[in-house]
Amino acid sequence: MAARQLGFTHQMADFSNTRQFSDGKPRFSIKGTPINHFLGTSTFSEHTVVHSGCLAKINRLAPLDKVCILCCGISTDLGATLNVAKPKKGSSVAVFGLGAVGLAAAEGARISGASRIIVIDRNPKRFEEAKKFGVNEFVNPKDHDKPVVAEMTNGGVDRSIECTGNINAMISAFECVHDDAVFMTKLINVLNERTLKGTFFGNYKPRTHLPSVVDMYMNKERDVEKFITHRVPFSEINKAFDYMVKGEGLRCIISMEE
């Protein structure tokens, strides 16, 4: 084995260049002009070329216009909850962000048997929708001038999952987990034995685990449809982006066939 293969970085996905494959060469061109890829997949196309490691063989009866959302977003935070956070039955969980990713985290908390699932989001329109995912308490940061989750839970929640990518939300998510001390400094947060964990794709291995996640859906053990709120033909793809920007809906399926 070559020495360079032993390094940790060579075991991880390389996102330094999301437009081309690792060899620096695109797989598409038009009249000699290279066409770049998006994250090595180029999914807004009817045909594509991907590395064999990006392929997962799933149940041939699975409806692709539904299980397609399991590839990213849904599995990411469903796995973040089930595989990484691992809340215990009867525990409390805070989820920051009420997009499809955040709701997938809430769904994971529900499946785990958490008794209190608290979501924090600035869009109150999504609170009612969130009840379908087991959420039973809501906090809009706009309505408060201080952190309230710790007060609501007598010192903090058992697990918190941050799904927005916002730095301030990350800090709040870290600090709302319970301990026996007052939050004074970042050092105190660590000394109080809080654990901060990052996760990529919910610690799922796509080729190994996605087929089983799809099978769970086919066996009615996982609900996918409630994440799908809109469908548009490819000719109306801009509508899908409008829904996303306005915070309307969760996942929008873009059909290449219409």
C-alpha positions in Angstrom: 0.0 0.0 0.0 1.4 3.4 -0.9 2.3 5.7 2.0 -0.2 8.4 0.8 -3.0 5.9 1.1 -2.5 5.6 4.8 -3.4 9.1 5.7 -6.8 9.9 7.2 -7.6 12.5 4.5 -7.3 9.9 1.8 -10.2 7.9 3.4 -12.5 10.9 3.2 -14.5 12.5 0.4 -12.6 15.3 -1.3 -14.8 18.5 -1.6 -12.0 20.8 -2.6 -13.3 20.7 -6.1 -17.0 19.9 -6.5 -17.1 20.5 -10.2 -14.9 17.6 -11.5 -13.9 14.1 -10.6 -10.8 13.4 -8.6 -8.7 13.0 -11.7 -9.5 16.6 -12.6 -11.3 15.6 -15.8 -15.0 16.1 -16.6 -17.0 13.3 -18.2 -19.1 15.6 -20.4 -18.4 18.1 -23.1 -20.3 20.1 -25.8 -18.3 20.6 -29.0 -15.1 20.2 -27.1 -16.0 22.5 -24.2 -15.8 20.7 -20.8 -19.1 20.6 -18.8 -18.5 20.6 -15.1 -20.2 18.3 -12.6 -22.0 19.2 -9.4 -20.6 17.2 -6.5 -19.5 14.6 -8.9 -23.1 13.6 -9.9 -24.8 16.2 -12.1 -28.3 15.2 -11.0 -30.2 17.8 -13.0 -29.7 15.7 -16.1 -31.4 12.7 -17.8 -28.1 10.8 -18.1 -24.9 11.1 -16.1 -21.6 9.4 -15.4 -20.6 8.6 -11.8 -18.0 6.6 -10.0 -19.0 3.0 -9.3 -18.7 3.8 -5.6 -21.6 6.2 -5.9 -24.0 3.5 -7.0 -26.3 1.6 -4.6 -28.5 -1.3 -5.8 -32.0 -0.9 -4.3 -35.3 -2.8 -4.5 -36.3 -2.6 -8.2 -40.0 -2.1 -7.1 -39.2 1.0 -5.2 -40.7 4.2 -6.8 -37.8 6.4 -7.8 -39.9 9.5 -7.6 -40.2 9.0 -3.9 -37.1 7.1 -2.6 -34.9 9.7 -4.5 -35.1 11.9 -1.4 -33.4 9.3 0.7 -30.1 9.9 -1.1 -29.5 13.2 0.7 -31.2 15.3 3.3 -33.6 12.8 4.8 -31.0 10.1 5.4 -28.5 12.7 6.5 -30.3 13.7 9.7 -32.4 10.6 10.2 -29.0 8.9 10.5 -27.5 11.8 12.6 -30.2 11.1 15.2 -30.4 7.3 15.0 -26.7 6.5 14.4 -24.9 9.4 16.1 -26.9 11.2 18.7 -28.8 8.0 19.7 -31.3 9.5 22.1 -32.7 7.1 24.7 -36.4 6.3 25.1 -38.1 9.0 27.2 -35.3 11.5 26.6 -35.5 15.1 25.4 -34.2 16.3 22.1 -33.8 19.8 20.6 -33.7 20.2 16.9 -32.5 23.5 15.4 -34.0 24.1 12.0 -37.3 23.0 10.5 -36.4 22.2 6.9 -36.6 18.7 5.6 -33.2 17.9 7.2 -34.4 19.2 10.6 -37.7 17.3 10.4 -35.7 14.1 9.5 -33.8 14.6 12.7 -37.1 15.0 14.6 -38.4 11.9 12.9 -35.3 10.0 14.1 -36.0 11.3 17.7 -39.6 10.1 17.4 -38.5 6.6 16.2 -36.0 6.5 19.1 -38.9 7.1 21.6 -37.9 10.6 22.8 -40.7 12.0 25.0 -39.9 15.7 24.3 -39.0 16.9 20.8 -38.4 20.6 20.8 -37.8 22.4 17.5 -36.3 25.9 17.2 -37.0 27.8 14.0 -37.9 31.3 12.8 -40.6 30.2 10.4 -43.8 29.6 12.5 -45.6 28.4 9.3 -43.8 25.1 9.7 -44.8 24.4 13.3 -48.1 22.7 12.4 -46.4 20.5 9.7 -43.8 19.5 12.2 -46.4 17.7 14.4 -46.5 15.0 11.8 -42.9 14.2 12.7 -43.5 13.8 16.4 -42.6 17.3 17.4 -44.5 18.5 20.5 -42.9 21.8 21.5 -41.9 24.8 19.4 -39.6 27.8 20.0 -39.3 30.8 17.7 -36.1 32.7 18.6 -37.8 36.0 17.5 -40.2 35.7 20.4 -37.4 35.6 23.1 -34.5 37.8 24.0 -32.6 35.1 25.8 -32.0 31.3 25.5 -35.1 29.4 26.8 -34.5 25.7 26.0 -32.5 25.1 29.1 -35.2 26.7 31.2 -37.9 24.7 29.5 -36.1 21.4 30.3 -34.9 22.1 33.9 -31.3 22.6 32.9 -31.1 21.4 29.3 -32.0 18.7 26.9 -30.4 15.2 26.6 -29.5 15.7 22.9 -29.5 18.6 20.5 -29.1 18.4 16.8 -28.2 21.5 14.7 -29.6 21.5 11.1 -29.1 25.0 9.8 -25.4 25.6 9.4 -25.7 28.9 11.2 -22.9 29.5 13.6 -25.1 31.1 16.3 -27.5 28.2 16.1 -24.6 25.8 16.5 -23.5 27.6 19.7 -27.1 27.6 21.0 -27.5 23.9 20.2 -24.3 23.1 22.1 -25.1 25.2 25.1 -28.7 23.9 25.5 -27.6 20.4 26.5 -27.9 19.9 30.2 -25.1 19.8 32.8 -24.7 20.9 36.4 -23.0 24.2 35.9 -23.9 27.7 34.7 -22.7 28.5 31.2 -19.7 30.8 31.6 -17.1 30.1 29.0 -16.5 27.7 26.2 -14.0 26.0 28.4 -16.7 25.3 31.0 -18.8 23.8 28.3 -16.1 21.2 27.6 -15.3 20.6 31.3 -19.0 19.8 31.9 -18.5 16.8 29.7 -20.6 17.9 26.8 -19.8 16.1 23.6 -19.8 17.7 20.2 -20.1 15.3 17.3 -20.1 16.0 13.6 -21.6 13.6 11.1 -21.5 13.1 7.3 -24.5 11.6 5.7 -25.7 10.5 9.1 -22.9 7.9 9.4 -24.6 5.9 6.7 -22.5 4.1 4.1 -24.5 4.8 1.0 -23.8 1.5 -0.9 -24.2 -0.6 2.2 -27.0 1.1 4.1 -29.2 2.9 1.5 -30.7 -0.4 0.2 -31.8 -1.3 3.7 -33.3 2.2 4.3 -35.3 1.8 1.0 -36.4 -1.6 2.1 -37.7 -0.1 5.4 -39.8 2.3 3.3 -41.1 -0.5 1.2 -42.0 -2.4 4.3 -43.8 0.7 5.6 -41.3 1.1 8.5 -40.3 4.5 7.2 -42.6 7.3 5.9 -41.2 9.2 2.9 -44.3 10.8 1.4 -44.7 13.3 4.2 -41.4 14.9 3.2 -42.6 15.5 -0.3 -44.7 18.7 -0.6 -44.3 19.7 -4.2 -43.8 18.3 -7.7 -42.8 20.2 -10.8 -41.6 19.3 -14.3 -38.1 20.2 -15.2 -39.3 23.1 -17.3 -40.5 24.7 -14.1 -37.4 24.1 -12.0 -37.2 27.7 -10.9 -40.5 27.2 -9.0 -38.7 24.6 -6.9 -36.0 27.1 -6.0 -38.7 29.7 -5.2 -40.3 27.3 -2.8 -36.9 26.7 -1.1 -36.1 30.4 -0.9 -39.5 31.3 0.5 -39.4 28.5 3.0 -42.5 26.9 1.5 -42.7 23.1 1.6 -40.1 20.6 2.4 -38.9 18.5 -0.6 -39.8 19.3 -4.2 -39.5 16.5 -6.8 -38.4 17.6 -10.2 -39.6 15.3 -12.9 -37.4 14.9 -16.0 -40.1 13.1 -17.9 -42.7 15.8 -18.1 
